[in-house]
Amino acid sequence: MSIDRRRFVSSALLSGVGLTLSDSNGARAASISPAAPGIRKAADGFRFCLNTSTIREPKLGIEREVDIAGAAGYDAIEPWIPTLREFVSGGGRLADLGKRIFDAGLTVESAIGFAQWIVDDETRRKDALEEAKRDMEMLREIGGTRIAAPPVGAHQGDSARIELQAVAERFRALLEVGDQTGVVPQLEIWGFSKNLSRLGEVMYVVGEAGHPKACLLLDIYHLYRGGSDFTGLDLMSDSALQVFHINDYPAAPPREKMNDADRVYPGDGIAPMSQILNSIGGADRSIVLSLELFNRDYWKLDPLEVAKTGLEKMKAAVEKASQDKASN
């Protein structure tokens, strides 16, 4: 993106002016090559993405979230499906939103959905696959190519203890829906869940799904919360891990009592950030680092400043990791 365009987006954001240019098919961003104008490859193969949970409160709406991500200087955005649904139900056109994202110099690298594809109940599972298909089709219209697949609906209570082989079969069914839509589901780890809380569990499911596009969506906080060691990240490849949720965690509360709201900016906690980034980066890999925070203190601040600070912290962490690697 040119500096002039960045300034225009920033100005539009600060003045409340919306960018409402239309696109004939609503999926222009999907055809952008990595070399296209505005699409930058960051140092060490990382690209920087804003998960909109980071600026979730006050509820801004997807249009302003896009403007903020663009004005702050991100490469990409990771929206939440409920926010996209609200946009559509309010009369918004996905074609216009896709154009807005493109003109902000952004790509849609992933999205956060909550279809209950994993549950034991066959009827609910069938309905969930239909829900996931609708979500994927909506996402595709704005240029999205991936969607999170968390173990929602099977993460609490005794009913959550589903055999991993069954989970693998159900995840494959979701991947086949992705084949129909052109959007790839990413198996998401949830460190507080009764199932899929550890790195070994999600790796088993992806390996046994028997699908060439099976991949993971990992998260620093969730790996720590579930008790996994970060050394396992050395086993990841480009195809297995394409988007990575970056955040940090403090020394207190204890791991078992930690929740989403305890996440802090990368480098502000005690996570072995350089070890993590050097494990998933390098070797000509291209990994999207998506800043996912739910910190209520940050939500009270100006969302543009939060987004800018988060990007600065991510870049600083990547730079430090590179320096630490060179010194070893």
C-alpha positions, -999 to +999 in steps of 0.1 A: +000+000+000+013+034-008+019+060+019-008+082+004-033+055+005-024+047+041-029+083+050-062+084+033-074+053+052-061+068+085-079+101+077-111+083+069-109+064+101-103+094+123-130+115+106-156+086+105-157+086+067-164+051+053-149+036+022-178+021+003-164+013-031-181-017-047-167-048-064-184-068-090-178-102-074-169-093-038-139-116-038-112-095-054-089-100-025-089-138-030-071-134-063-043-112-050-009-127-053+017-122-025+036-099-049+006-076-055+008-040-044+000-036-007+007-072+001+040-073+020+061-102+032+075-094+066+109-102+081+116-139+086+085-149+066+060-135+090+030-114+081+011-094+107-026-098+112-051-083+136-076-106+152-106-083+158-111-097+194-082-074+203-104-043+197-137-061+204-151-035+229-166-011+223-184-029+195-171-011+164-185-032+136-165-049+109-161-017+088-143+003+114-123-028+124-110-030+089-102+008+089-083+004+122-063-026+109-054-007+078-046+026+095-024+008+121-003-008+094-013-045+095-010-068+065-042-088+073-073-090+094-089-120+111-126-111+117-152-130+138-180-146+119-207-132+143-195-097+134-198-105+097-233-118+102-243-086+120-229-066+090-250-086+066-282-086+087-278-048+090-280-045+052-242-045+044-230-059+012-201-084+013-190-071-021-185-036-006-167-050+025-144-071+003-134-040-016-129-020+016-106-047+029-086-047-004-084-009-005-071-009+031-041-030+019-053-060+038-060-097+032-084-120+052-061-147+064-085-164+087-118-159+106-132-171+139-163-193+136-182-214+161-200-242+142-203-273+164-189-298+140-174-319+167-204-329+188-217-364+193-253-356+183-256-365+146-284-340+139-266-312+156-234-321+137-252-321+104-267-287+111-233-275+122-218-285+088-245-265+070-237-236+093-200-239+086-207-240+048-227-207+050-200-191+071-173-202+046-193-190+016-197-156+033-161-155+042-151-164+006-170-134-007-146-110+012-115-129+000-111-152+030-094-186+025-093-201+061-116-204+091-110-215+127-125-248+137-125-249+176-139-277+197-170-256+206-199-277+219-176-304+231-152-285+254-170-288+288-184-316+310-182-353+305-198-352+271-167-334+259-145-365+262-148-377+226-124-403+212-097-386+191-103-409+162-139-399+161-128-362+162-105-369+132-134-383+112-156-354+120-128-329+112-124-346+078-161-341+072-156-304+079-126-303+056-147-318+028-171-289+033-141-266+029-133-284-004-168-273-016-163-237-007-126-230-012-121-222+025-098-243+047-109-252+083-080-250+108-083-272+138-080-248+168-065-258+201-084-246+232-063-250+263-093-250+287-113-276+269-117-313+279-107-323+244-081-308+220-064-289+248-028-302+241-006-300+211-003-338+208-041-342+207-046-317+178-016-331+160-032-366+162-065-354+148-049-335+119-027-365+111-055-390+112-080-369+093-065-382+061-070-350+042-042-331+023-054-297+036-057-306+072-039-280+093-038-264+128-045-231+144-023-227+174-021-201+201+006-192+227-019-188+255-038-219+247-007-240+244+004-228+278-031-231+293-034-267+282+000-277+296+019-283+263+056-277+260+066-252+233+093-275+220+067-294+201+064-265+177+097-276+161+076-303+144+054-279+125+057-274+088+043-247+065+013-268+055+005-279+091+006-244+105-003-214+084-018-190+109-006-186+145-023-166+173+003-146+190-001-132+226+016-135+259+007-145+295+017-131+328+033-149+358+000-148+377-026-162+381-015-199+380-018-216+346-048-237+356-068-206+367-058-184+337-084-173+312-087-154+280-088-120+296-053-126+311-036-124+278-012-095+273+008-080+244+037-102+230+068-095+251+049-082+281+045-116+298+067-146+305+063-167+274+095-178+257+087-157+228+120-160+209+119-198+212+083-199+199+089-176+170+122-193+160+104-227+161+076-217+137+096-192+116+125-195+092+132-223+067+115-202+040+082-206+058+054-180+055+034-178+087+007-153+096+010-140+131-025-129+142-027-108+174-055-123+195-062-106+228-092-103+251-077-080+276-104-059+292-080-031+301-070-028+265-107-026+255-110+006+276-083+023+255-085+039+220-088+009+196-064+024+171-037+029+197-042-007+209-039-020+174-007+001+168+008-010+201+001-046+193+018-044+159+048-027+174+051-054+201+048-082+175+075-067+153+097-061+183+093-098+193+102-110+158+132-087+158+144-100+191+139-136+181+160-130+150+187-114+171+186-143+197+188-168+169+219-151+154+236-150+187+232-187+194 
